[in-house]
């Protein structure tokens, strides 16, 4: 029985651990936080957006970059720090804002997301995990004709890659999602994708962790991995409280991957993009939210979770800044009121997390230059969406199998 140590107990690490255990591996999971899914997996946007994987680095974003960065109400913020990693990431992002490169990235990510849908929903079905999973479809609404035209071009491109989507007028958007009725004057139109899903990622992770432990995995919480010694046959991971030996190690520690990777001699262009979220009851809204909605104007997503709505958004390039600005939470609450007419009074539990992002939005998956170390990092804002497919590629690479899709774009150094 091969012992495999997984560093990280977010959705990416736990899904990889699950597939490894199913292959017969003796799995140990080490997590720096006191519980599973305590980082970006805890209260994310809750959307399983298999058809919306186009990279953040896009020519359309580049054209608006100045306004986005310096507008006080911009959903995108760059907070300069004395960090080489931040400036290197930013330069890489600007370089990736190329149409051909963006489309190649979209093509690769769609292949991974479709594989992920198969794997993740297979786990949900086989394990009967209760994480408020639904498949209500997703509506993305655009503020003006220029944005809608760009969306129509992307729709046509993705249609050739297997996406089923429909371009809607303003009136059709409201018919599809009546909760948008009051917001309709600020909508030019939208794109409807019927196959998209929503689910509580944190609940999924906690249930999966419990099943892993029940079947013999060891889950070590509150113990940060500090250093990896990856030999040809055996790896040793030094932690705050001791050390572990394993025949293979899977690095899946989210926004901290670059730091740990650097200590083992790897260059991982992964940097935290800070995001925010709140979860609200659907009480007192004129219409309950039927499906997932993304408002491109505000860069805010809304996902139905039973009698609640998850509201999440914004992108901040600010390192591991753990402050919680009230204005960001107020902006999310304002979006909930303006876009969906939600009642935002009462107890609101604000949240922020660090999405582990590469400049190109391509995660780094599979083998590393170290024979005993494998990578499952850099999923950005798509960790919940891409976790299943990523786990499949990593586990196949670890056991020396041919991947089910072209995985070359995700190889170490390809980003």
N, C-alpha and C positions, 0 to 999 in steps of 0.2 A: 504494500500500500504506500503510495507516494504521499509524503507530507508536503502540503502547500500552505505557506503563510500569506494571508491577504492583509495588506496594510490599508485600513480604511473600512468603516462600517456604514457608509452612506449607501444610496441605492446602487451605485456602480459596483462597489466592493462586495456588497451582499449578494447581488445577482450573480457575479462571477463566482463567489463562494458556493452558492447554491448549485450552479452547473458543475463545479469541480466536485462537490460532494456527490452529486448524482453520477459522476464518472467513477466514483470509488475512492477519491482522494481523502486523506486525513487532513481536515481543514482547521487551521488556526487563524482567527481574525483579531488583529490588534487595532484598537481605536483610541485616539487621544482624548475624546470626549467621554463623559460619564454614561452615555447611552447611545444606541444605534440611531442613525438619521438625525444627529444633533446639529449638523451643519446645513449645507445648501439643500439637502433632501427633506428637511423638516417641514417647512411651510412654503414650498415653491409655488409656481403658478398653477400647478395641478393639471395642466393640459398635456395630453399625449398627442402632440401635434406631428403626426407622421408625414404629413404633406407640406409642412411649413418649416423647412430646415435650411432655407437659403441663408448664407452667411451674413453676419453683421457687416462685414467688409464688402461694400457694394458701391459702384460708381455713383448711385443716387445719394448715398449717405455722404460720400466725399464732397459732392457739390454743396451740401448744406452744412458741412462740418463746422465752419466758422460760426454760423448762427446757432448751431446746436451747442457748441462748447461755451459760448459767451452769453447766451440768453439766460437770464436768472431763473426762468421757469422751464428750461430745457430738460427733457427726459434723459439726456446724455450729458454727463459731467466729467471733465478731466481736472483732477486736483493734483497739481504737480508735486512730486516728492523727490527727495535726493536719493533716488533709486535707479540704478542702471537698468534693472529689469523692467521698470515702468516705461522708460523712454525707448528701450529696445523693442518692447511690445508695441508701443504706439507707432514707431516707425514701420514695423512689420505689418501692422494693420493698414496703414496708409498705402504701403506697397501692394497689399492684397486687394485694394479697391479697383480691380480691373475686371471688365465685363467677362472676358473669356475665362479668367481664373475663377470668378464668382460662379459661372455656370458649370465649370468642371467640378467645383466644390459641391454645388447643389446636386449634381448627378451622383457623386460619391455618397453624399449624406442621405439622399433618398434611398439608395440601395441598402445602406445601413439601417435606416429607419423602418423600411418595410420588413427587413429581417428581424428587427427589434420588436415590431408588432407581433410577429409570429411567436417569438420566444417569450415575451412578457405576458401576452394574453394566454399562452400555453401554461405558464406558471400559475396565473390567476385561476385558470380552469382546473388544473390538476390539483392544486392545493386549496382551492375554495377559500381564497383569502378575501376577507371583507375589508375593502378599502374604498367603498362607495363608488365603484367603477360603473360608468355609464358610457354609452356611445351616442351622444346627442348631436354630433356634428359640430362644425365650427364655422363661425361667420367672422370674417375680417372686414372692417369698414374703413373706408378711405375718405379723407377730408375734402379732396378737390379733384378736378378732372385730370390734372397732371399725375397725381399719385395713382388714380384709378387706371389711367392708361399704362403706367409702368406695371401695375398689378396684372393687367390683361396680357401684357407681353410675357410676364413670368408664367402666367397660367398656360399660355400656348406652349411655352418651352417645356413646362412640367407635364403637360398632357402627353407629350411624346415619350415621357419616362414612366408612364403608368399612373399618373395622378388623375383622379376623377373630381373635377371642380367645375363650378358654374359662376359666371359673372352676373351679378344682380344689380338692378337699378335701386335707387333710394326706396321706392315704394315696395319693391320686392324684398329688400332687407327688413323693412318693418313687418311685412307679412310673414317672413320667416321667423323674426324675433320681435314680437310685439312690445317687449320691454324697452325697445329703442324708440318708441313712438315720439316721446318728447324731444329726443335728441336728433330726430330725423333731419331738421333743417341744416345740421352741421355735417351731414353725410352726403357724399356725391354718389356713392354706390359701394358695392362690396363683392367679396369672393366667398362662396359657400362651398364647404367640403363636407359631404355627408358622412364620411367614414371616421372622422376624428373622435377621440374619446377624452374622458376626464376621470381622474381618480386621485385619492389622497396618498401621495408618495410616502409621507411619514408613516401612515398606518400600514402600508405595504411593507416597508422596511422593518417595522417592529414585529410584524407577523412572520416575515421571512427569517429574521434573526432567531425568533423563538423556535421555529421549525428546524433550523440548522443545529441549534444547541440540543434540541430534543433527539436529533439523530446522530449526535456524537461530536459535533464541531465544538471547538473551544473558542469562546468569545471573551477576549481580554479587554476590559473597558478602563478608561482613565489612565492609559499607559501609552505615551507617545513614542513612536519609532524615531530614534535619533540618528541611526547610522546603519547602513547595509554593507556587509562584506559579501560580495557575490563571487564565489569561486567557480571553478569549472563543474564541480559535482555537487557542492553543498553551499548553501547561503546561511549567513548568520546575521540576525537583526538585533541590534542593541537598542534597548528601550530605556525609559526613565527608571524602570523597576527591575531590570534584568536583561536577559537575552534569550532569543529563540533560534533554533536551528531548523532548517527545512531544506528539502531537495529543490524546491522552487519557491520564488517569492513573486507575488503580484502586487505591484504598486498601484493603489487606487485611492490615494488620500487627498483627492480633490485639489483645492487651491494651494495646498502645502507641497504639492508634488515637485515643483521646481527646486525648492530648497533641499529636500531629501535626495532628489536625483543628482543635484550638484555634488553632494558629498560622496556619491559613488562614481563620479566622473561623467555624468550624463548632462547634456544640455536639453532641458525641457522648456520650451517657450510657453509656459503656463503662468497666467497672471490672474489674480482675482478681479472679477467684475461684480461690484456690490449691487445688490438689488433689494427691494423692499416688498412687504406683503402685509395684508390684513385679511381676516376672515370675518364675514358679516352674516347675520341672519337675514333671511329673505322677507322678514315681516314688513308689513305696511307698504310694500312696493305695489304699484298698480298692476303689474304683470310679473309673475315669477319668471326667472331666467330659464329658458328652455335648454339652450346649449352654450357652448363656449363662444365667447366674443373677444375679439382683439380690436382695440381702438388705435389705429395707426397714428392719429393726431397726437395722442397723449403717450403712446407706447405703453399702454396698460392692457392687461389681459384680465378677463373675468371667466371663472370656471364654476359650474354648478356642482356642489357637493351635498346632495340631499337637500336639507332645509337651509343650507348655508351657501354662500358665494365666496370663493377665494378671489381676492383682488391683488394683483401683483404687477410690478413694473420697475422701470428706470434702470439705467446703466451708469455706474460710476467707476471710473478708473482712478482709484484712490488707495491702492494697497489694502492691507488688512486693517482698515480704519473701523474701529468698533463703536463709533458714536452713532446715535440714532437721531438725526435731525427731525425735529417736529414738523418742519415744512414738508418733508417728503411724505410723512404719514398723512398730513392734512391734504396733500395733493391727491393721494390715493382715495381718501374719503370723499374729496370733492368730485373725483371722477366717478365714484360709485353713485353719488347723488345725481350728478349731471347726466351721465350716460344711461343709467338703469333706473334712476329714481329710488334707489335703496335708502332705507332709514339707517343713518350712521350714528344715531344717538346710543348712549349706553356704554357698556364696557367694551373697549376695543383693545385687543392684544397685538401691538405692533411687532413686527419681525424684520430682521435683515439677514442676508446671507451672502456668501462669497462664491460666485460661479467660477469654476476653474476653466479659464478660456485661453485658447491659442489665437494668434492674430488672424488666422485663416478660418477659424471655427471648426477645423478638422481635429477630432480627437487623435491621440497617439495610442495605438493599440498593437498588442502582440509582442514579439521578441524585441529585446534590446541588445546592444553590443555585449552585454554580460550574459553568459549562457544560462545562468540560473535565475535571471531577473526578467520579468515580463511586465508590460505597461498597459494600464487601463485608465488613462488620464486625459484631461483637457476637453471635457464635454460641454463647457460653456453653459448656455441657458437651456440646453437640450439633454441634461443628464437623465431625467425621468424618461424622456422619449427614447434615448439611444442606449440605455443601460443593457437591455436584453440582447440586442444585436452585438454590442461591444463585448459582452461576456462570451457570446458564442465564438467570436473571432479570437479572443484571448485564449480561451480554453482549447480551441482547435490548434492554435499555434503552440501552446504548451505541450500538447500531446503529439505534435508533429503531423497534424492532419491538414489536408487541403481545405481552405476556407470555402464556405458556400457562396460567397460573393467575391468580387475583385476587391481585395483589401490593401492594394498598393498605396492608395492615397493616405492610409492611416499608419503607414510604417514609420518607425523612428527616423527622423530627419526629413520626412517628406513635407512637413508643414512649413 
